């Protein structure tokens, strides 16, 4: 096994069949930062669903930036590549299967080598189905029965993914241009990573967009630049923390500033007061 990949659990089918649909293995893992697979090909179908974190999936020269709830499918014979994020590597679950009926089932869901990605489909049932499927190979069933049960769970998984995909398409009929999805990912990235020293260049690379183009899309959608949006998140959080007993240094560090003096200048420009003055105002203001 790959030392850079933390396998939380793996289940192998002891008796795969040559029928319509047969599971080979399933598992759950959390790779190290920048861990990658490929470029390579498989001779089976492989589905991953992201439970948390970030990563990239590339197939047919198209890059998909994955976040919690996204699912990607690798088809037999298709050259692929995927990689965990440097700062917040993904945690995912997967299942591999074969069978003469597999391609038709996936196609009926609208999942093809040209469209191998389902965005934002983490219904609570989906992780549970993966784990039930995985447990088939750790039960006391005879191998043929485990294979039969696993095939049933894969069909339920595909059904759930298909339902989630269809619901998303109804809710967002213009999703094909991916702009809304990209902006949503950017906002999520900023909202989760504001405590770190964030580089817009890194965020742009993670989302697969040129920095200038992403900033233009972001401002068109939100009315502010990514850095202005980040500043708003940090300052609003700082205001909340200044109402506690934390020191100014601690507040600065908690909102992504290693230099308390630089933070104080930013805060004064934002609020018109220094952090200490703002805190004093809070203390002297009448309680509501």
Buried (B, 14 or more C-beta within 10 A) or exposed (E): EEEEBBEEEBBEBEBBBEEBBBBBBBBBBBBEEEBBBBEEEBEBBBBBBBBBBBBBBBBEEEEBBBBBBBBBBBBBEBBBBBBBBEBBBBBBBBBBBBBEBBBEBBEEBEBEBEBBBBBBBBBEBBBBBBBBBBBBBEEEBEEEEBBBBBBBBBBBBBBBBBBBBEEBEEEEEEBEEBBEBBBBBBBEBBEBBBBEEBEBEBBBBBBBBEBEEBBEBBBEBBEEBBEEBBBBBBBEBBBEBBEEEBEBBEBBBBBBBEEBEEBBEBBBEBBEBBBEBBBEEEEEEEEE
